[in-house]
Amino acid sequence: MQSFDLTAHHSLLQAFDLTGRRIFSDAWTGTEAWACRADDPSASKTEKAKIVRSLTEIAGEMAMLSQQINHAGDKEQKTAAQEKYIDLSRQERLTEDRLRHFPPQYDGWIEQHDNYVRRSQIEGLMLDAFSTGALQIYYGGGVAVPWEDWRLRSAFKVYINLSLVRLPRSERLSRGIVQSDRDSAITPANPIREPNRLAAFVSMAEFNDWVLKYSSDPQNVGALEPKARCEAMIADMVQSNGDDIPRKADCWQDCKTAIPDLSKRQFLRTWAEKTPESWQRAGRKS
């Protein structure tokens, strides 16, 4: 009987962490998996800047009114300026109170938000991979999760930070094990069922093939490495050209134009790996 080789698999949490470290490099803290949702501090920063700007504008208007009051020759003009000055003083006090009681932008708030953003981005990449089949989840000693069948099922959930999957409710019932005593013909009132949350893993080989396609670019999460982008382009060429085999040199120029950082060596390797034999026969234009 084939056994489940744990040494050839990553837990979901390990896969999550390795993906984050590849893409975010030194910015990855290792605590992202448990980051909680936090409001974007930039919105608070913008609002605080508005309050400070408002105080500056009020102070400027009050300085101008003070000069008008001191140099006004007409009594009515002086009275009007004084009334406006008093009104601005009231606004200034209220604005200063808003600033004084404005939530502080402490470093922990900013760090928590940044951690949550990185968590969301890496979880998104992994869930996309599960959905497309680029990564397969294994549970219960090597059973593959049938993603397309389960993804909309009631109660099915993937807990990446706990390395668990919760089985769909229908699956739990179908896997229930009922013990009975045939001699006494007594069946227990409550069937014994397997746990509804089971440890979840991904294959190291599948994971490495998947994660190495992504570039280490924190500003463009999900961007593919040049070779992976070349693979996608050549796959499209093969599908769209059919029996009309293009010149390799033309394909190289098209790929290089679309992917400036693609090397000739990467292109040739991809060509050898991804094009059908008919495209690689001796005599094909290079």
Summary of the structure (lengths in Angstrom):
residues: 286
radius of gyration: 32.1
end to end distance: 49.5
largest distance: 115.2
contacts: 728
relative contact order: 0.11
helix: 59%
strand: 9%
